[in-house]
Amino acid sequence: MNNPFDTINARLSNIENLLLELKHSEKTIHNISPDDELLTIQDAATFLNLSVPTIYSLVSQSKIPVNKRGKRLYFSKIELIDWIKSGRRKTIDEISKEAESYLKSKKHK
């Protein structure tokens, strides 16, 4: 005879998987990546290791990606990561290689 706890455990596991699938499908329906997360201004400040007034300043200068609903500001975690990456400075070696590549392309024309 089957152990009733094994049966209950299997059924709970099945319910958990169904709930996770439902959560994933709802995010897909609303065009939100499963990896994306909406952050409040406090969450964004913590994530970026900046103060809340600094975030407000960046928003007012349109320097940071933000979504506004009413008086509330929301930040996409993926957009914030992309924003951080867009500020990356190239190394001297990368600049040198780009310059060489550019000069080579000009010589062939």
Backbone as JSON Lines, residues from 0, in Angstrom:
{"i":0,"aa":"M","n":[0.84,-1.19,0.0],"ca":[0.0,0.0,0.0],"c":[0.88,1.25,0.0]}
{"i":1,"aa":"N","n":[0.49,2.26,-0.78],"ca":[1.27,3.49,-0.89],"c":[1.21,4.28,0.42]}
{"i":2,"aa":"N","n":[2.32,4.93,0.72],"ca":[2.39,5.79,1.89],"c":[1.57,7.05,1.61]}
{"i":3,"aa":"P","n":[0.61,7.4,2.47],"ca":[-0.23,8.58,2.2],"c":[0.59,9.88,2.15]}
{"i":4,"aa":"F","n":[1.7,9.94,2.88],"ca":[2.52,11.15,2.85],"c":[3.22,11.32,1.51]}
{"i":5,"aa":"D","n":[3.6,10.21,0.88],"ca":[4.19,10.29,-0.46],"c":[3.18,10.83,-1.46]}
{"i":6,"aa":"T","n":[1.95,10.38,-1.35],"ca":[0.89,10.85,-2.24],"c":[0.64,12.34,-2.03]}
{"i":7,"aa":"I","n":[0.55,12.76,-0.79],"ca":[0.33,14.18,-0.48],"c":[1.5,15.02,-0.97]}
{"i":8,"aa":"N","n":[2.71,14.54,-0.74],"ca":[3.91,15.26,-1.18],"c":[3.93,15.41,-2.7]}
{"i":9,"aa":"A","n":[3.57,14.36,-3.42],"ca":[3.55,14.41,-4.89],"c":[2.51,15.4,-5.38]}
{"i":10,"aa":"R","n":[1.34,15.4,-4.73],"ca":[0.27,16.31,-5.15],"c":[0.65,17.77,-4.86]}
{"i":11,"aa":"L","n":[1.29,18.01,-3.71],"ca":[1.74,19.37,-3.39],"c":[2.8,19.84,-4.37]}
{"i":12,"aa":"S","n":[3.69,18.95,-4.73],"ca":[4.73,19.29,-5.71],"c":[4.09,19.65,-7.05]}
{"i":13,"aa":"N","n":[3.07,18.89,-7.44],"ca":[2.37,19.16,-8.7],"c":[1.68,20.52,-8.64]}
{"i":14,"aa":"I","n":[1.04,20.85,-7.52],"ca":[0.38,22.15,-7.36],"c":[1.4,23.28,-7.43]}
{"i":15,"aa":"E","n":[2.55,23.09,-6.77],"ca":[3.61,24.11,-6.8],"c":[4.09,24.36,-8.23]}
{"i":16,"aa":"N","n":[4.29,23.3,-8.99],"ca":[4.72,23.45,-10.38],"c":[3.68,24.17,-11.22]}
{"i":17,"aa":"L","n":[2.41,23.87,-11.0],"ca":[1.34,24.55,-11.73],"c":[1.3,26.04,-11.39]}
{"i":18,"aa":"L","n":[1.48,26.37,-10.12],"ca":[1.49,27.77,-9.72],"c":[2.67,28.53,-10.33]}
{"i":19,"aa":"L","n":[3.83,27.89,-10.37],"ca":[5.0,28.52,-10.98],"c":[4.79,28.75,-12.47]}
{"i":20,"aa":"E","n":[4.17,27.79,-13.15],"ca":[3.87,27.93,-14.58],"c":[2.88,29.07,-14.8]}
{"i":21,"aa":"L","n":[1.88,29.17,-13.93],"ca":[0.88,30.23,-14.04],"c":[1.53,31.6,-13.84]}
{"i":22,"aa":"K","n":[2.39,31.7,-12.85],"ca":[3.09,32.97,-12.59],"c":[3.93,33.36,-13.81]}
{"i":23,"aa":"H","n":[4.63,32.4,-14.38],"ca":[5.47,32.66,-15.56],"c":[4.61,33.09,-16.75]}
{"i":24,"aa":"S","n":[3.49,32.42,-16.98],"ca":[2.64,32.75,-18.13],"c":[2.0,34.12,-17.96]}
{"i":25,"aa":"E","n":[1.64,34.53,-16.74],"ca":[1.08,35.86,-16.52],"c":[2.09,36.94,-16.84]}
{"i":26,"aa":"K","n":[3.35,36.73,-16.45],"ca":[4.39,37.72,-16.76],"c":[4.61,37.8,-18.26]}
{"i":27,"aa":"T","n":[4.55,36.68,-18.95],"ca":[4.74,36.67,-20.39],"c":[3.59,37.4,-21.08]}
{"i":28,"aa":"I","n":[2.37,37.19,-20.58],"ca":[1.2,37.84,-21.16],"c":[1.32,39.36,-21.03]}
{"i":29,"aa":"H","n":[1.84,39.84,-19.92],"ca":[1.97,41.27,-19.68],"c":[3.3,41.83,-20.18]}
{"i":30,"aa":"N","n":[4.0,41.08,-21.01],"ca":[5.28,41.49,-21.61],"c":[6.34,41.82,-20.57]}
{"i":31,"aa":"I","n":[6.33,41.11,-19.47],"ca":[7.36,41.27,-18.46],"c":[8.2,40.01,-18.47]}
{"i":32,"aa":"S","n":[9.47,40.18,-18.64],"ca":[10.37,39.04,-18.62],"c":[10.31,38.39,-17.25]}
{"i":33,"aa":"P","n":[10.38,37.04,-17.19],"ca":[10.37,36.38,-15.89],"c":[11.54,36.82,-15.0]}
{"i":34,"aa":"D","n":[12.62,37.28,-15.61],"ca":[13.78,37.73,-14.84],"c":[13.66,39.18,-14.42]}
{"i":35,"aa":"D","n":[12.7,39.91,-15.02],"ca":[12.56,41.33,-14.71],"c":[11.74,41.49,-13.44]}
{"i":36,"aa":"E","n":[11.92,42.61,-12.82],"ca":[11.24,42.9,-11.57],"c":[11.04,44.4,-11.52]}
{"i":37,"aa":"L","n":[9.86,44.84,-11.08],"ca":[9.62,46.26,-10.92],"c":[10.03,46.66,-9.51]}
{"i":38,"aa":"L","n":[10.79,47.74,-9.43],"ca":[11.31,48.21,-8.15],"c":[10.7,49.56,-7.8]}
{"i":39,"aa":"T","n":[10.48,49.78,-6.51],"ca":[10.07,51.1,-6.03],"c":[11.33,51.97,-5.99]}
{"i":40,"aa":"I","n":[11.14,53.24,-5.71],"ca":[12.3,54.13,-5.66],"c":[13.26,53.71,-4.54]}
{"i":41,"aa":"Q","n":[12.73,53.23,-3.43],"ca":[13.59,52.78,-2.34],"c":[14.37,51.53,-2.76]}
{"i":42,"aa":"D","n":[13.66,50.6,-3.44],"ca":[14.33,49.39,-3.92],"c":[15.41,49.73,-4.95]}
{"i":43,"aa":"A","n":[15.1,50.66,-5.85],"ca":[16.07,51.07,-6.87],"c":[17.29,51.71,-6.23]}
{"i":44,"aa":"A","n":[17.06,52.54,-5.21],"ca":[18.18,53.19,-4.51],"c":[19.07,52.15,-3.85]}
{"i":45,"aa":"T","n":[18.46,51.16,-3.23],"ca":[19.24,50.09,-2.6],"c":[19.98,49.29,-3.64]}
{"i":46,"aa":"F","n":[19.29,48.93,-4.73],"ca":[19.91,48.13,-5.8],"c":[21.1,48.86,-6.41]}
{"i":47,"aa":"L","n":[20.99,50.17,-6.63],"ca":[22.04,50.95,-7.26],"c":[23.06,51.49,-6.26]}
{"i":48,"aa":"N","n":[22.77,51.29,-4.97],"ca":[23.63,51.81,-3.9],"c":[23.74,53.33,-3.98]}
{"i":49,"aa":"L","n":[22.58,53.97,-4.2],"ca":[22.48,55.42,-4.26],"c":[21.42,55.86,-3.26]}
{"i":50,"aa":"S","n":[21.41,57.13,-2.92],"ca":[20.38,57.64,-2.01],"c":[19.1,57.92,-2.8]}
{"i":51,"aa":"V","n":[17.98,57.93,-2.1],"ca":[16.69,58.23,-2.74],"c":[16.7,59.63,-3.37]}
{"i":52,"aa":"P","n":[17.24,60.68,-2.69],"ca":[17.3,61.99,-3.35],"c":[18.13,61.98,-4.65]}
{"i":53,"aa":"T","n":[19.18,61.17,-4.67],"ca":[19.97,61.06,-5.9],"c":[19.14,60.44,-7.02]}
{"i":54,"aa":"I","n":[18.35,59.43,-6.7],"ca":[17.48,58.82,-7.71],"c":[16.47,59.84,-8.22]}
{"i":55,"aa":"Y","n":[15.85,60.6,-7.3],"ca":[14.91,61.65,-7.73],"c":[15.59,62.65,-8.66]}
{"i":56,"aa":"S","n":[16.83,63.01,-8.35],"ca":[17.57,63.95,-9.18],"c":[17.81,63.37,-10.57]}
{"i":57,"aa":"L","n":[18.21,62.11,-10.63],"ca":[18.44,61.46,-11.93],"c":[17.14,61.38,-12.74]}
{"i":58,"aa":"V","n":[16.04,61.12,-12.06],"ca":[14.73,61.06,-12.73],"c":[14.37,62.43,-13.29]}
{"i":59,"aa":"S","n":[14.54,63.47,-12.49],"ca":[14.16,64.82,-12.94],"c":[15.01,65.29,-14.11]}
{"i":60,"aa":"Q","n":[16.24,64.77,-14.2],"ca":[17.13,65.12,-15.31],"c":[16.98,64.15,-16.49]}
{"i":61,"aa":"S","n":[16.04,63.21,-16.39],"ca":[15.8,62.18,-17.42],"c":[17.08,61.39,-17.73]}
{"i":62,"aa":"K","n":[17.85,61.1,-16.71],"ca":[19.1,60.36,-16.9],"c":[18.98,58.89,-16.54]}
{"i":63,"aa":"I","n":[17.83,58.47,-16.02],"ca":[17.64,57.1,-15.59],"c":[16.29,56.61,-16.11]}
{"i":64,"aa":"P","n":[16.22,55.37,-16.59],"ca":[14.94,54.87,-17.1],"c":[13.93,54.67,-15.97]}
{"i":65,"aa":"V","n":[12.72,55.19,-16.16],"ca":[11.71,55.14,-15.1],"c":[10.32,55.02,-15.73]}
{"i":66,"aa":"N","n":[9.41,54.42,-14.99],"ca":[8.0,54.36,-15.36],"c":[7.23,55.08,-14.26]}
{"i":67,"aa":"K","n":[6.26,55.9,-14.67],"ca":[5.51,56.66,-13.68],"c":[4.02,56.34,-13.82]}
{"i":68,"aa":"R","n":[3.4,56.01,-12.7],"ca":[1.96,55.8,-12.62],"c":[1.44,56.68,-11.5]}
{"i":69,"aa":"G","n":[0.69,57.7,-11.87],"ca":[0.22,58.64,-10.86],"c":[1.41,59.33,-10.23]}
{"i":70,"aa":"K","n":[1.51,59.26,-8.92],"ca":[2.63,59.88,-8.22],"c":[3.74,58.88,-7.92]}
{"i":71,"aa":"R","n":[3.58,57.66,-8.36],"ca":[4.54,56.6,-8.04],"c":[5.53,56.37,-9.18]}
{"i":72,"aa":"L","n":[6.77,56.11,-8.8],"ca":[7.82,55.79,-9.77],"c":[8.17,54.32,-9.65]}
{"i":73,"aa":"Y","n":[8.33,53.67,-10.79],"ca":[8.71,52.26,-10.83],"c":[9.91,52.11,-11.76]}
{"i":74,"aa":"F","n":[10.8,51.22,-11.4],"ca":[12.02,51.0,-12.16],"c":[12.12,49.53,-12.54]}
{"i":75,"aa":"S","n":[12.42,49.26,-13.8],"ca":[12.65,47.9,-14.25],"c":[14.08,47.51,-13.9]}
{"i":76,"aa":"K","n":[14.22,46.38,-13.23],"ca":[15.55,45.93,-12.82],"c":[16.45,45.7,-14.03]}
{"i":77,"aa":"I","n":[15.9,45.11,-15.09],"ca":[16.69,44.86,-16.31],"c":[17.1,46.17,-16.96]}
{"i":78,"aa":"E","n":[16.18,47.15,-17.01],"ca":[16.53,48.45,-17.59],"c":[17.6,49.16,-16.78]}
{"i":79,"aa":"L","n":[17.56,49.01,-15.45],"ca":[18.6,49.61,-14.61],"c":[19.95,48.96,-14.87]}
{"i":80,"aa":"I","n":[19.96,47.66,-15.03],"ca":[21.22,46.96,-15.33],"c":[21.76,47.43,-16.68]}
{"i":81,"aa":"D","n":[20.88,47.54,-17.68],"ca":[21.31,48.03,-19.0],"c":[21.82,49.47,-18.9]}
{"i":82,"aa":"W","n":[21.16,50.29,-18.09],"ca":[21.57,51.68,-17.9],"c":[22.97,51.75,-17.28]}
{"i":83,"aa":"I","n":[23.22,50.9,-16.31],"ca":[24.55,50.85,-15.68],"c":[25.59,50.43,-16.71]}
{"i":84,"aa":"K","n":[25.28,49.4,-17.5],"ca":[26.23,48.89,-18.5],"c":[26.5,49.92,-19.59]}
{"i":85,"aa":"S","n":[25.51,50.76,-19.91],"ca":[25.7,51.75,-20.97],"c":[26.72,52.81,-20.6]}
{"i":86,"aa":"G","n":[27.0,52.95,-19.31],"ca":[27.98,53.94,-18.86],"c":[29.39,53.39,-18.77]}
{"i":87,"aa":"R","n":[29.59,52.19,-19.29],"ca":[30.9,51.57,-19.23],"c":[31.91,52.34,-20.07]}
{"i":88,"aa":"R","n":[33.06,52.58,-19.51],"ca":[34.13,53.26,-20.25],"c":[35.06,52.22,-20.85]}
{"i":89,"aa":"K","n":[35.51,52.5,-22.05],"ca":[36.41,51.57,-22.74],"c":[37.82,51.7,-22.19]}
{"i":90,"aa":"T","n":[38.54,50.59,-22.26],"ca":[39.93,50.6,-21.83],"c":[40.78,51.23,-22.93]}
{"i":91,"aa":"I","n":[41.98,51.62,-22.59],"ca":[42.9,52.2,-23.58],"c":[43.16,51.19,-24.69]}
{"i":92,"aa":"D","n":[43.28,49.92,-24.33],"ca":[43.51,48.87,-25.32],"c":[42.34,48.77,-26.3]}
{"i":93,"aa":"E","n":[41.09,48.84,-25.79],"ca":[39.91,48.78,-26.66],"c":[39.86,50.0,-27.59]}
{"i":94,"aa":"I","n":[40.17,51.17,-27.08],"ca":[40.17,52.39,-27.91],"c":[41.24,52.29,-28.98]}
{"i":95,"aa":"S","n":[42.41,51.79,-28.61],"ca":[43.51,51.64,-29.55],"c":[43.14,50.68,-30.68]}
{"i":96,"aa":"K","n":[42.52,49.55,-30.33],"ca":[42.11,48.57,-31.35],"c":[41.06,49.16,-32.28]}
{"i":97,"aa":"E","n":[40.11,49.93,-31.72],"ca":[39.1,50.57,-32.56],"c":[39.74,51.57,-33.51]}
{"i":98,"aa":"A","n":[40.72,52.32,-33.03],"ca":[41.4,53.31,-33.87],"c":[42.15,52.6,-35.0]}
{"i":99,"aa":"E","n":[42.85,51.52,-34.68],"ca":[43.57,50.76,-35.71],"c":[42.6,50.21,-36.75]}
{"i":100,"aa":"S","n":[41.5,49.67,-36.3],"ca":[40.5,49.12,-37.21],"c":[39.93,50.21,-38.11]}
{"i":101,"aa":"Y","n":[39.67,51.37,-37.56],"ca":[39.14,52.48,-38.33],"c":[40.14,52.94,-39.38]}
{"i":102,"aa":"L","n":[41.4,53.07,-38.98],"ca":[42.42,53.52,-39.91],"c":[42.64,52.51,-41.04]}
{"i":103,"aa":"K","n":[42.59,51.21,-40.71],"ca":[42.72,50.18,-41.74],"c":[41.58,50.25,-42.74]}
{"i":104,"aa":"S","n":[40.37,50.5,-42.27],"ca":[39.22,50.56,-43.16],"c":[39.3,51.79,-44.07]}
{"i":105,"aa":"K","n":[39.88,52.87,-43.59],"ca":[40.04,54.08,-44.39],"c":[41.11,53.93,-45.46]}
{"i":106,"aa":"K","n":[42.16,53.13,-45.18],"ca":[43.23,52.93,-46.16],"c":[42.75,52.15,-47.36]}
{"i":107,"aa":"H","n":[41.81,51.23,-47.16],"ca":[41.32,50.39,-48.25],"c":[40.33,51.09,-49.17]}
{"i":108,"aa":"K","n":[39.87,52.25,-48.8],"ca":[38.85,52.94,-49.61],"c":[39.48,53.82,-50.64]}
